[in-house]
Amino acid sequence: MALTLAISPCPNDTFVFDALVHGRVPGAPPVEVTYADVDVTNTAAERGAFDLVKVSYAALPWLLDDYHLLPCGGALGRGCGPLVLTRGDGPTHLGGATVAVPGDRTTAYLLFRLWSAERPPARIEVVPFHEIMPAVAAGRYDAGLVIHEARFTYQRHGLTALVDLGEWWEGDTGLPIPLGAILARRGAVDPVEAAGWIRESVRQAWADPEASRAYVLAHAQEMEPDVVDRHIALYVNEFTADLGDAGFAAVGALLGRAADAGLVPRTAGPQTSSSRATAWTS
């Protein structure tokens, strides 16, 4: 039987999963892929819709009864955080503002809520990611929360970064930014086997980047090749192969702070290297 997989069409996901999707990982089953923005996959995962699924780390507290967190394949790193963008003549703070966000259970929005807790905006609207920058530039929103390749293109829309939430998070915690996680549905796929398949797919992607080039560009939503390359270089890193102690600590810090603030249900997570191998996965 084919394994159902849901990932975004973003270059980091297609680069990482190319070998697995195209049957080049020894011992892995055939894969049926669905491409969707993470706000869609967060919701689909609540229904148990996929065997393997890319979700926001912020969504984990609602998903871990049904899914294992895999220690590889996701997006976590440094210098890759979400940005809050405004027009050049826009506000210098967000008190009373209307802000467009890409999803209400995205990690970007959770970081934003933690950052803006003392002076929150007046109104939040969930807007498809690709519409946020043009809408802010047109004045329909006072600010927009963006992720991924927007880091490289927002100036083209005449926008200014009010805050880099990654810089804020790293400066406050010293930890990398946990963005997107890969989950394996309990009872449908063995998490250890799945992690092995994904790590082999990552290994092949790094060993021969040109092998995935056509596939990545086909799903890159009209992104220029240089932006695609910068996107992959930023989001596919050592944490993609293995979260490690620092990665698990970052996830624990994010969800712990969010639970303390009453933003997510409290979830038991790894606090030491000896516990991280089983916490959230068993």
Steps between C-alpha positions, in 0.01 A plus 500: 500500500615853423601734780306828503720805546402866530765771461509856377608582144782712646854422380623373835229232515529387139881494528489288817234254382597465133672162534223357721223626273668363187575151631875536544511412872570127545234318699253791507146443372350689206389851594187695405565873549266787578640854479341761724583803711578417861176657627316240291715210618463606865124460464522181295725340762231552763283268289782245467495555126861399420757240603787753491424870521683831527341722766586802709675432829236726652234242408665210686295527822187412302657217298723284716226262613483381140850565366866441584738793463789397275849632581578591138363643177354820639600867503691635797801726503660836564454820306183365340223644714171660395486872426239762589476733200351846460496763229773760510252747650340232717477474879802472727299287742192281463274628776162552332622355168347240269749224416481231231641161606545176303316274746373498857699190602821580316826534690535846348177613662588339833833685503316817406255460790785447745687804365195730495345388830550833675367705209284278279337615176132582492412248229647189338393360163612165357603561138653259244875542519550617141244780547651656812776720356290646215216570745728682746656697214150599382406621848236237574690402815727700728749215520554146381669196648704314238725197476725310260606670177341831603826560691666546160228688311309735731696809392357458149160583644629819663470344845711539814575241768362630829647200684678176419337256740787258452752757622269579792463130590868417466603808697256416778563124522830428326318216321422435132153572364267197471279554196371184330487142631453163331251266667428129449148374566482251786405152387556582133879532471790402723669824614848348509466367145352829382786699652745270320329556165500876546863514609599301191296737284682797659837329449428448132380859459827634638713249308349592163304828508447497123296179523212689662536824301218452249261374770579790734461765230175347375339564839676825591205725414685713243790562736822608329774233507729714719221546756439124492868437572507749789179350638646148505832616644322674787235243594676169427776472756642274772166500684332355190707184541466487880334738743754410767502640852486863385205435272296316760587769756371766259170319452465452876570868563249617239215279618587551867490879469181483298335275760611733779330785311182295454537489122523120454419193711793388712695211345762288670828540315867412526700700750821295489688306238415173674126560467484653153513168314161392627322822596240603241569188296377210709 
